[in-house]
Amino acid sequence: MHMSSELQEEGQVLIVRSWKEIINLAANRELCAHIQAIQTVLPNKTLTLVVYGTEQYFRFQKKRKNCEMRGQVLGVNELQNKPHHMSSVEEIPRVTRQILEEVLAEVQLFTGCCVRLVESPPELGALVVYFTKAVAEMPFNLLAPFGPLKGTPSLSSTSYFEESGIIPDSTSFSSPCYS
């Protein structure tokens, strides 16, 4: 194997954001604009957005809702006696799972950015390793006579089109299945 000391710019970008950043952007419906701003700074790059720890936010929201409900029933404000670590989450806007899912779907549809949700450090680490490995192997897979799956012809191969009867043309495609 030949090792090169040259730097090579890749077409893939992995963006890891905490749930706090994403919830703030989702509450204001600014996540698409945020991703589009990143795309203008990094043109011709494929972005993958990794959102870390959303379940932590939703667990806290459920706990806060239960405390408020209990406080209404008992006539006591239980949130006054909250632990210190919960006070920083108090300032985060309330966003439902449905709203977050809608905003993330908009990001995928309108920006072409892939979105992954991860919850734990091992899961995040495994995703980074997988992503890095996939980017590192991409040049080798493109050079192989057969695509990434051994024995499966690459769709970019001209011989594949000739053998299958599919004629690559910008205006029409003919296939043995539809003739």
Contacts in CASP RR format, 6 or more apart in sequence:
PFRMAT RR
TARGET T0000
AUTHOR 0000-0000-0000
METHOD contacts of the structure
MODEL  1
MHMSSELQEEGQVLIVRSWKEIINLAANRELCAHIQAIQTVLPNKTLTLV
VYGTEQYFRFQKKRKNCEMRGQVLGVNELQNKPHHMSSVEEIPRVTRQIL
EEVLAEVQLFTGCCVRLVESPPELGALVVYFTKAVAEMPFNLLAPFGPLK
GTPSLSSTSYFEESGIIPDSTSFSSPCYS
10 135 0 8 1.000
11 44 0 8 1.000
11 45 0 8 1.000
11 46 0 8 1.000
12 45 0 8 1.000
12 46 0 8 1.000
12 48 0 8 1.000
12 131 0 8 1.000
12 134 0 8 1.000
12 135 0 8 1.000
13 42 0 8 1.000
13 45 0 8 1.000
13 46 0 8 1.000
13 47 0 8 1.000
13 48 0 8 1.000
14 48 0 8 1.000
14 50 0 8 1.000
14 128 0 8 1.000
14 131 0 8 1.000
15 38 0 8 1.000
15 47 0 8 1.000
15 48 0 8 1.000
15 49 0 8 1.000
15 50 0 8 1.000
16 50 0 8 1.000
16 52 0 8 1.000
16 124 0 8 1.000
16 128 0 8 1.000
17 49 0 8 1.000
17 50 0 8 1.000
17 51 0 8 1.000
17 52 0 8 1.000
18 51 0 8 1.000
18 52 0 8 1.000
18 53 0 8 1.000
19 51 0 8 1.000
19 52 0 8 1.000
19 53 0 8 1.000
19 54 0 8 1.000
19 56 0 8 1.000
19 57 0 8 1.000
20 57 0 8 1.000
20 92 0 8 1.000
22 31 0 8 1.000
22 51 0 8 1.000
22 54 0 8 1.000
22 100 0 8 1.000
23 54 0 8 1.000
23 57 0 8 1.000
23 92 0 8 1.000
23 93 0 8 1.000
23 95 0 8 1.000
23 100 0 8 1.000
24 92 0 8 1.000
24 93 0 8 1.000
25 31 0 8 1.000
25 34 0 8 1.000
25 103 0 8 1.000
26 95 0 8 1.000
26 99 0 8 1.000
26 100 0 8 1.000
26 103 0 8 1.000
26 104 0 8 1.000
27 93 0 8 1.000
27 94 0 8 1.000
27 95 0 8 1.000
27 99 0 8 1.000
28 93 0 8 1.000
29 103 0 8 1.000
31 103 0 8 1.000
31 104 0 8 1.000
31 106 0 8 1.000
31 107 0 8 1.000
32 103 0 8 1.000
32 106 0 8 1.000
32 107 0 8 1.000
32 110 0 8 1.000
32 111 0 8 1.000
35 47 0 8 1.000
35 49 0 8 1.000
35 107 0 8 1.000
35 111 0 8 1.000
35 113 0 8 1.000
36 110 0 8 1.000
36 111 0 8 1.000
38 47 0 8 1.000
39 45 0 8 1.000
39 47 0 8 1.000
39 111 0 8 1.000
39 113 0 8 1.000
46 114 0 8 1.000
47 111 0 8 1.000
47 112 0 8 1.000
47 113 0 8 1.000
47 114 0 8 1.000
48 113 0 8 1.000
48 114 0 8 1.000
48 115 0 8 1.000
48 116 0 8 1.000
48 131 0 8 1.000
49 107 0 8 1.000
49 113 0 8 1.000
49 114 0 8 1.000
49 115 0 8 1.000
49 116 0 8 1.000
50 115 0 8 1.000
50 116 0 8 1.000
50 117 0 8 1.000
50 118 0 8 1.000
50 124 0 8 1.000
50 127 0 8 1.000
51 104 0 8 1.000
51 115 0 8 1.000
51 116 0 8 1.000
51 117 0 8 1.000
51 118 0 8 1.000
52 118 0 8 1.000
52 119 0 8 1.000
52 124 0 8 1.000
53 117 0 8 1.000
53 118 0 8 1.000
53 119 0 8 1.000
54 100 0 8 1.000
54 117 0 8 1.000
54 119 0 8 1.000
55 119 0 8 1.000
56 119 0 8 1.000
57 89 0 8 1.000
57 92 0 8 1.000
58 97 0 8 1.000
60 86 0 8 1.000
60 89 0 8 1.000
61 94 0 8 1.000
64 79 0 8 1.000
67 78 0 8 1.000
67 79 0 8 1.000
67 82 0 8 1.000
68 78 0 8 1.000
68 79 0 8 1.000
70 76 0 8 1.000
70 78 0 8 1.000
71 77 0 8 1.000
71 78 0 8 1.000
79 90 0 8 1.000
82 90 0 8 1.000
104 115 0 8 1.000
107 113 0 8 1.000
107 115 0 8 1.000
108 114 0 8 1.000
108 115 0 8 1.000
116 127 0 8 1.000
118 124 0 8 1.000
118 127 0 8 1.000
137 148 0 8 1.000
141 147 0 8 1.000
141 148 0 8 1.000
144 154 0 8 1.000
145 154 0 8 1.000
145 157 0 8 1.000
146 152 0 8 1.000
146 153 0 8 1.000
146 154 0 8 1.000
147 153 0 8 1.000
147 154 0 8 1.000
153 159 0 8 1.000
153 160 0 8 1.000
153 163 0 8 1.000
154 160 0 8 1.000
158 168 0 8 1.000
161 167 0 8 1.000
161 168 0 8 1.000
164 175 0 8 1.000
164 176 0 8 1.000
165 174 0 8 1.000
165 175 0 8 1.000
165 176 0 8 1.000
166 173 0 8 1.000
166 174 0 8 1.000
166 175 0 8 1.000
167 173 0 8 1.000
167 174 0 8 1.000
END
